[in-house]
Amino acid sequence: MHQKYSLRNNPVNEKANYLSMKKSIMIVATALIMVACNKESVTPSGEIQFTKLSADKVMISSLETSTITASVSNACSELTYEWSASSGSINGSNASVVFTPPANSDKVTVTCTLNHPGKQTVAKSIEIAVQ
């Protein structure tokens, strides 16, 4: 009696095919992740898209606060926000912060600086009137 051996039913070949397919899937998944991470909040020329700096209240009393928000299209996780105010205090560090004015001030300038490491730094400011 002769036995037929098929490469298709050979356990060694099945394991090799499985490992090869698994490796291919991992390579494709890694490539997709890398492509997705490179689609950052930048224009084709490499500039950050800092679209707007807005406040929920641009006129407040010294007893109130104002939430200030930096709008960036398709922000990348590498993007950092640095906030400063000409007077008063800022609570928070991401795209949205809460500004508390000082007791005696007329106008306060709040600035947000976006930093995309190795690419560009862009800043916008907004004035808050304190009554």
C-alpha positions in Angstrom: 0.0 0.0 0.0 1.1 3.4 -0.9 0.2 6.4 1.2 -0.4 9.7 -0.3 1.3 12.6 1.4 0.0 16.1 0.7 1.9 19.2 1.6 -1.5 20.8 2.3 -2.2 18.4 5.2 1.3 18.3 6.6 1.3 19.8 10.1 4.7 21.3 9.7 3.6 23.2 6.6 0.3 24.2 8.2 2.3 25.8 11.1 4.7 27.5 8.8 1.8 28.9 6.7 0.1 30.1 10.0 3.2 31.8 11.2 3.8 33.4 7.8 0.2 34.7 7.7 0.5 36.0 11.3 3.8 37.8 10.4 2.2 39.4 7.3 -0.8 40.6 9.4 1.6 42.1 12.0 3.6 43.9 9.2 0.4 45.3 7.7 -1.0 46.4 11.1 2.3 48.1 12.0 2.4 49.9 8.7 -1.2 51.1 9.1 -0.4 52.4 12.6 2.7 54.2 11.4 0.7 55.9 8.6 -2.1 56.9 11.0 0.4 58.5 13.4 1.9 60.5 10.6 -1.4 62.1 9.7 -0.9 64.9 12.2 -2.4 68.4 12.6 -0.1 69.9 10.0 -0.6 71.3 6.6 1.3 69.8 3.6 4.1 72.3 4.2 4.5 71.1 7.8 2.8 74.0 9.6 0.5 73.5 12.7 -3.2 74.2 12.1 -4.0 76.4 15.1 -7.5 77.4 14.0 -8.8 79.4 16.8 -8.4 80.6 20.4 -11.8 81.3 22.1 -13.2 82.1 25.5 -16.7 81.3 26.8 -16.7 84.9 28.4 -14.5 87.7 27.1 -15.9 90.2 29.7 -15.9 89.0 33.4 -15.8 90.4 36.9 -12.9 89.7 39.1 -15.0 87.1 40.9 -15.7 85.1 37.7 -13.7 82.7 35.6 -13.5 82.1 31.8 -12.9 78.9 30.0 -10.5 79.3 27.2 -10.1 76.8 24.4 -7.5 76.3 21.7 -8.9 74.7 18.5 -6.6 72.5 16.4 -7.7 70.3 13.6 -6.7 66.7 13.9 -4.3 67.2 16.8 -1.5 64.7 17.2 -0.6 63.3 20.6 2.9 64.9 20.4 1.3 68.4 20.4 1.8 70.3 23.7 0.0 73.3 25.0 1.7 76.1 27.0 -0.6 78.7 28.6 0.3 82.1 30.1 -1.5 85.2 31.2 -0.3 88.8 31.6 -1.9 88.6 35.1 -4.3 86.2 37.0 -4.0 82.5 37.0 -4.6 79.5 34.6 -5.8 76.1 35.7 -5.2 73.3 33.2 -2.7 72.4 30.6 -4.5 70.8 27.6 -6.6 72.3 24.9 -9.0 73.9 27.4 -8.1 75.8 30.6 -9.9 78.0 33.2 -8.7 81.5 33.6 -9.1 83.4 36.9 -8.5 87.1 36.8 -6.7 89.1 39.5 -8.7 91.4 41.8 -7.5 94.6 40.1 -7.0 94.5 36.4 -8.6 96.1 33.3 -7.6 93.8 30.4 -5.7 90.6 30.6 -4.0 88.9 27.6 -4.1 85.1 27.7 -1.7 83.3 25.3 -1.6 79.6 24.2 1.5 78.3 22.6 1.3 75.1 20.6 4.5 73.1 20.3 4.9 70.3 17.9 8.4 68.9 18.7 10.9 69.2 15.9 8.4 70.9 13.6 6.9 74.2 14.7 5.7 76.4 17.5 2.6 78.6 17.0 1.0 81.0 19.5 -2.3 82.9 19.7 -3.6 85.3 22.2 -7.0 86.5 23.4 -7.9 89.5 25.5 -10.3 89.2 28.5 -11.8 92.4 29.9 -12.1 92.4 33.7 -14.7 94.7 35.2 
